[in-house]
Amino acid sequence: MSRNNERNIKKHNDKLHKAQDKVKQAVLLRKEKLKQITKKFNEDKASEE
């Protein structure tokens, strides 16, 4: 009996995709936070002038 049966492959792929989605979500969240920080910085800079 081989280890590479359908169920094991599916389980592995699901785990892999879940991890990849988590990384992708973290990157998007970081970009969004950076955008907010930049926006606030620019507003503060404009109000000083």
Protein Blocks (a to p, Z undefined) as FASTA:
>chain_A
ZZkbfklmmmmmmmmmmmmmmmmmmmmmmmmmmmmmmmmmmmmmmmmZZ
